[in-house]
């Protein structure tokens, strides 16, 4: 188990480093291409661009995990389902049956999708 975690870190670390550098480079390029021309601001270096990215993340997004992991939505739906009454469950089932195969749109052949002549 420990070897698996080490392998996972060794595999993900280079991807993470390349991603951070690429994101910093794109931020620097966009800033230097737009801000001086539009607002008359000075150009920034790569390291200043990385600092801007970190500052923006802190101010507007934080550094927390989003969604409770890859299966967070399943846990959320299981909690909601457990708190529903039998009538609410049947209403939910009926609503899902009236939608398309993946829960989007209407099924073909329903009144909402029939063309009118």
Biotite code that builds the C-alpha atoms (Angstrom):
import biotite.structure as struc

atoms = struc.array([
    struc.Atom([0.000, 0.000, 0.000], chain_id="A", res_id=1, res_name="UNK", atom_name="CA", element="C"),
    struc.Atom([2.812, 2.399, 0.834], chain_id="A", res_id=2, res_name="UNK", atom_name="CA", element="C"),
    struc.Atom([4.571, 1.663, -2.475], chain_id="A", res_id=3, res_name="UNK", atom_name="CA", element="C"),
    struc.Atom([1.337, 2.431, -4.320], chain_id="A", res_id=4, res_name="UNK", atom_name="CA", element="C"),
    struc.Atom([1.066, 5.864, -2.662], chain_id="A", res_id=5, res_name="UNK", atom_name="CA", element="C"),
    struc.Atom([4.697, 6.622, -3.447], chain_id="A", res_id=6, res_name="UNK", atom_name="CA", element="C"),
    struc.Atom([4.160, 5.584, -7.067], chain_id="A", res_id=7, res_name="UNK", atom_name="CA", element="C"),
    struc.Atom([1.070, 7.764, -7.244], chain_id="A", res_id=8, res_name="UNK", atom_name="CA", element="C"),
    struc.Atom([2.973, 10.802, -5.898], chain_id="A", res_id=9, res_name="UNK", atom_name="CA", element="C"),
    struc.Atom([5.888, 10.199, -8.274], chain_id="A", res_id=10, res_name="UNK", atom_name="CA", element="C"),
    struc.Atom([3.442, 9.971, -11.163], chain_id="A", res_id=11, res_name="UNK", atom_name="CA", element="C"),
    struc.Atom([1.346, 13.040, -10.268], chain_id="A", res_id=12, res_name="UNK", atom_name="CA", element="C"),
    struc.Atom([4.108, 15.404, -9.097], chain_id="A", res_id=13, res_name="UNK", atom_name="CA", element="C"),
    struc.Atom([5.612, 16.112, -12.557], chain_id="A", res_id=14, res_name="UNK", atom_name="CA", element="C"),
    struc.Atom([2.150, 16.711, -14.012], chain_id="A", res_id=15, res_name="UNK", atom_name="CA", element="C"),
    struc.Atom([1.363, 19.124, -11.190], chain_id="A", res_id=16, res_name="UNK", atom_name="CA", element="C"),
    struc.Atom([4.632, 21.027, -11.643], chain_id="A", res_id=17, res_name="UNK", atom_name="CA", element="C"),
    struc.Atom([4.159, 21.325, -15.412], chain_id="A", res_id=18, res_name="UNK", atom_name="CA", element="C"),
    struc.Atom([0.558, 22.477, -14.856], chain_id="A", res_id=19, res_name="UNK", atom_name="CA", element="C"),
    struc.Atom([1.607, 25.197, -12.401], chain_id="A", res_id=20, res_name="UNK", atom_name="CA", element="C"),
    struc.Atom([4.298, 26.480, -14.747], chain_id="A", res_id=21, res_name="UNK", atom_name="CA", element="C"),
    struc.Atom([1.958, 26.388, -17.752], chain_id="A", res_id=22, res_name="UNK", atom_name="CA", element="C"),
    struc.Atom([-0.759, 28.236, -15.822], chain_id="A", res_id=23, res_name="UNK", atom_name="CA", element="C"),
    struc.Atom([1.767, 30.868, -14.724], chain_id="A", res_id=24, res_name="UNK", atom_name="CA", element="C"),
    struc.Atom([3.049, 31.270, -18.284], chain_id="A", res_id=25, res_name="UNK", atom_name="CA", element="C"),
    struc.Atom([-0.468, 31.684, -19.712], chain_id="A", res_id=26, res_name="UNK", atom_name="CA", element="C"),
    struc.Atom([-1.337, 34.205, -16.998], chain_id="A", res_id=27, res_name="UNK", atom_name="CA", element="C"),
    struc.Atom([1.831, 36.191, -17.745], chain_id="A", res_id=28, res_name="UNK", atom_name="CA", element="C"),
    struc.Atom([1.165, 36.089, -21.490], chain_id="A", res_id=29, res_name="UNK", atom_name="CA", element="C"),
    struc.Atom([-2.447, 37.190, -21.136], chain_id="A", res_id=30, res_name="UNK", atom_name="CA", element="C"),
    struc.Atom([-1.585, 39.940, -18.664], chain_id="A", res_id=31, res_name="UNK", atom_name="CA", element="C"),
    struc.Atom([1.255, 41.288, -20.808], chain_id="A", res_id=32, res_name="UNK", atom_name="CA", element="C"),
    struc.Atom([-0.859, 41.082, -23.949], chain_id="A", res_id=33, res_name="UNK", atom_name="CA", element="C"),
    struc.Atom([-3.959, 42.768, -22.562], chain_id="A", res_id=34, res_name="UNK", atom_name="CA", element="C"),
    struc.Atom([-3.394, 44.885, -19.472], chain_id="A", res_id=35, res_name="UNK", atom_name="CA", element="C"),
    struc.Atom([-0.731, 47.310, -20.765], chain_id="A", res_id=36, res_name="UNK", atom_name="CA", element="C"),
    struc.Atom([-2.733, 47.998, -23.931], chain_id="A", res_id=37, res_name="UNK", atom_name="CA", element="C"),
    struc.Atom([-6.130, 48.348, -22.231], chain_id="A", res_id=38, res_name="UNK", atom_name="CA", element="C"),
    struc.Atom([-5.330, 49.941, -18.863], chain_id="A", res_id=39, res_name="UNK", atom_name="CA", element="C"),
    struc.Atom([-1.775, 51.179, -19.304], chain_id="A", res_id=40, res_name="UNK", atom_name="CA", element="C"),
    struc.Atom([-0.421, 48.851, -16.586], chain_id="A", res_id=41, res_name="UNK", atom_name="CA", element="C"),
    struc.Atom([3.139, 47.543, -16.474], chain_id="A", res_id=42, res_name="UNK", atom_name="CA", element="C"),
    struc.Atom([4.079, 44.099, -17.716], chain_id="A", res_id=43, res_name="UNK", atom_name="CA", element="C"),
    struc.Atom([4.695, 41.340, -15.182], chain_id="A", res_id=44, res_name="UNK", atom_name="CA", element="C"),
    struc.Atom([7.354, 38.665, -14.887], chain_id="A", res_id=45, res_name="UNK", atom_name="CA", element="C"),
    struc.Atom([6.613, 34.956, -14.694], chain_id="A", res_id=46, res_name="UNK", atom_name="CA", element="C"),
    struc.Atom([7.004, 34.904, -10.899], chain_id="A", res_id=47, res_name="UNK", atom_name="CA", element="C"),
    struc.Atom([4.728, 37.932, -10.497], chain_id="A", res_id=48, res_name="UNK", atom_name="CA", element="C"),
    struc.Atom([2.145, 36.155, -12.645], chain_id="A", res_id=49, res_name="UNK", atom_name="CA", element="C"),
    struc.Atom([2.333, 33.090, -10.376], chain_id="A", res_id=50, res_name="UNK", atom_name="CA", element="C"),
    struc.Atom([1.856, 35.430, -7.409], chain_id="A", res_id=51, res_name="UNK", atom_name="CA", element="C"),
    struc.Atom([-1.218, 36.929, -9.073], chain_id="A", res_id=52, res_name="UNK", atom_name="CA", element="C"),
    struc.Atom([-2.637, 33.460, -9.638], chain_id="A", res_id=53, res_name="UNK", atom_name="CA", element="C"),
    struc.Atom([-2.088, 32.531, -5.983], chain_id="A", res_id=54, res_name="UNK", atom_name="CA", element="C"),
    struc.Atom([-3.569, 35.839, -4.784], chain_id="A", res_id=55, res_name="UNK", atom_name="CA", element="C"),
    struc.Atom([-6.617, 35.411, -6.992], chain_id="A", res_id=56, res_name="UNK", atom_name="CA", element="C"),
    struc.Atom([-7.111, 31.855, -5.779], chain_id="A", res_id=57, res_name="UNK", atom_name="CA", element="C"),
    struc.Atom([-6.895, 32.979, -2.145], chain_id="A", res_id=58, res_name="UNK", atom_name="CA", element="C"),
    struc.Atom([-9.251, 35.919, -2.605], chain_id="A", res_id=59, res_name="UNK", atom_name="CA", element="C"),
    struc.Atom([-11.842, 34.310, -4.843], chain_id="A", res_id=60, res_name="UNK", atom_name="CA", element="C"),
    struc.Atom([-11.588, 30.534, -4.511], chain_id="A", res_id=61, res_name="UNK", atom_name="CA", element="C"),
    struc.Atom([-9.621, 29.431, -1.490], chain_id="A", res_id=62, res_name="UNK", atom_name="CA", element="C"),
    struc.Atom([-7.563, 26.257, -1.369], chain_id="A", res_id=63, res_name="UNK", atom_name="CA", element="C"),
    struc.Atom([-10.222, 23.808, -0.197], chain_id="A", res_id=64, res_name="UNK", atom_name="CA", element="C"),
    struc.Atom([-11.483, 20.640, -1.822], chain_id="A", res_id=65, res_name="UNK", atom_name="CA", element="C"),
    struc.Atom([-14.550, 20.963, -3.990], chain_id="A", res_id=66, res_name="UNK", atom_name="CA", element="C"),
    struc.Atom([-17.470, 18.558, -3.988], chain_id="A", res_id=67, res_name="UNK", atom_name="CA", element="C"),
    struc.Atom([-16.349, 16.092, -1.332], chain_id="A", res_id=68, res_name="UNK", atom_name="CA", element="C"),
    struc.Atom([-14.212, 13.958, -3.616], chain_id="A", res_id=69, res_name="UNK", atom_name="CA", element="C"),
    struc.Atom([-15.032, 11.952, -6.705], chain_id="A", res_id=70, res_name="UNK", atom_name="CA", element="C"),
    struc.Atom([-18.044, 10.256, -5.126], chain_id="A", res_id=71, res_name="UNK", atom_name="CA", element="C"),
    struc.Atom([-19.316, 13.203, -3.096], chain_id="A", res_id=72, res_name="UNK", atom_name="CA", element="C"),
    struc.Atom([-22.413, 13.591, -5.247], chain_id="A", res_id=73, res_name="UNK", atom_name="CA", element="C"),
    struc.Atom([-23.412, 9.980, -4.579], chain_id="A", res_id=74, res_name="UNK", atom_name="CA", element="C"),
    struc.Atom([-23.162, 10.508, -0.837], chain_id="A", res_id=75, res_name="UNK", atom_name="CA", element="C"),
    struc.Atom([-25.143, 13.750, -1.164], chain_id="A", res_id=76, res_name="UNK", atom_name="CA", element="C"),
    struc.Atom([-27.909, 12.033, -3.173], chain_id="A", res_id=77, res_name="UNK", atom_name="CA", element="C"),
    struc.Atom([-28.018, 9.086, -0.738], chain_id="A", res_id=78, res_name="UNK", atom_name="CA", element="C"),
    struc.Atom([-28.524, 11.526, 2.144], chain_id="A", res_id=79, res_name="UNK", atom_name="CA", element="C"),
    struc.Atom([-31.274, 13.337, 0.264], chain_id="A", res_id=80, res_name="UNK", atom_name="CA", element="C"),
    struc.Atom([-32.965, 10.049, -0.657], chain_id="A", res_id=81, res_name="UNK", atom_name="CA", element="C"),
    struc.Atom([-32.865, 8.852, 2.964], chain_id="A", res_id=82, res_name="UNK", atom_name="CA", element="C"),
    struc.Atom([-34.603, 12.048, 4.107], chain_id="A", res_id=83, res_name="UNK", atom_name="CA", element="C"),
    struc.Atom([-37.423, 11.845, 1.519], chain_id="A", res_id=84, res_name="UNK", atom_name="CA", element="C"),
    struc.Atom([-40.894, 10.628, 2.326], chain_id="A", res_id=85, res_name="UNK", atom_name="CA", element="C"),
    struc.Atom([-42.322, 7.799, 0.163], chain_id="A", res_id=86, res_name="UNK", atom_name="CA", element="C"),
    struc.Atom([-44.504, 10.363, -1.648], chain_id="A", res_id=87, res_name="UNK", atom_name="CA", element="C"),
    struc.Atom([-41.484, 12.555, -2.416], chain_id="A", res_id=88, res_name="UNK", atom_name="CA", element="C"),
    struc.Atom([-39.578, 9.518, -3.686], chain_id="A", res_id=89, res_name="UNK", atom_name="CA", element="C"),
    struc.Atom([-42.386, 8.539, -6.048], chain_id="A", res_id=90, res_name="UNK", atom_name="CA", element="C"),
    struc.Atom([-42.663, 12.130, -7.293], chain_id="A", res_id=91, res_name="UNK", atom_name="CA", element="C"),
    struc.Atom([-38.893, 12.138, -7.947], chain_id="A", res_id=92, res_name="UNK", atom_name="CA", element="C"),
    struc.Atom([-39.081, 8.804, -9.795], chain_id="A", res_id=93, res_name="UNK", atom_name="CA", element="C"),
    struc.Atom([-41.969, 10.047, -11.937], chain_id="A", res_id=94, res_name="UNK", atom_name="CA", element="C"),
    struc.Atom([-40.040, 13.199, -12.789], chain_id="A", res_id=95, res_name="UNK", atom_name="CA", element="C"),
    struc.Atom([-36.967, 11.212, -13.808], chain_id="A", res_id=96, res_name="UNK", atom_name="CA", element="C"),
    struc.Atom([-39.061, 8.831, -15.940], chain_id="A", res_id=97, res_name="UNK", atom_name="CA", element="C"),
    struc.Atom([-40.475, 11.772, -17.888], chain_id="A", res_id=98, res_name="UNK", atom_name="CA", element="C"),
    struc.Atom([-36.970, 12.815, -18.955], chain_id="A", res_id=99, res_name="UNK", atom_name="CA", element="C"),
    struc.Atom([-34.670, 11.386, -21.583], chain_id="A", res_id=100, res_name="UNK", atom_name="CA", element="C"),
    struc.Atom([-32.248, 8.476, -21.192], chain_id="A", res_id=101, res_name="UNK", atom_name="CA", element="C"),
    struc.Atom([-29.686, 10.457, -19.179], chain_id="A", res_id=102, res_name="UNK", atom_name="CA", element="C"),
    struc.Atom([-32.137, 12.695, -17.365], chain_id="A", res_id=103, res_name="UNK", atom_name="CA", element="C"),
    struc.Atom([-31.888, 15.498, -19.930], chain_id="A", res_id=104, res_name="UNK", atom_name="CA", element="C"),
    struc.Atom([-34.710, 16.741, -22.120], chain_id="A", res_id=105, res_name="UNK", atom_name="CA", element="C"),
    struc.Atom([-37.916, 14.940, -22.916], chain_id="A", res_id=106, res_name="UNK", atom_name="CA", element="C"),
    struc.Atom([-38.375, 11.464, -24.302], chain_id="A", res_id=107, res_name="UNK", atom_name="CA", element="C"),
    struc.Atom([-39.323, 11.166, -27.926], chain_id="A", res_id=108, res_name="UNK", atom_name="CA", element="C"),
    struc.Atom([-43.021, 10.681, -28.458], chain_id="A", res_id=109, res_name="UNK", atom_name="CA", element="C"),
    struc.Atom([-44.198, 12.781, -25.520], chain_id="A", res_id=110, res_name="UNK", atom_name="CA", element="C"),
    struc.Atom([-46.592, 15.666, -26.052], chain_id="A", res_id=111, res_name="UNK", atom_name="CA", element="C"),
    struc.Atom([-43.826, 18.248, -25.595], chain_id="A", res_id=112, res_name="UNK", atom_name="CA", element="C"),
    struc.Atom([-41.752, 16.965, -28.522], chain_id="A", res_id=113, res_name="UNK", atom_name="CA", element="C"),
    struc.Atom([-44.507, 16.216, -31.064], chain_id="A", res_id=114, res_name="UNK", atom_name="CA", element="C"),
    struc.Atom([-44.390, 18.577, -34.037], chain_id="A", res_id=115, res_name="UNK", atom_name="CA", element="C"),
    struc.Atom([-47.562, 20.509, -34.719], chain_id="A", res_id=116, res_name="UNK", atom_name="CA", element="C"),
    struc.Atom([-48.855, 20.729, -38.280], chain_id="A", res_id=117, res_name="UNK", atom_name="CA", element="C"),
])
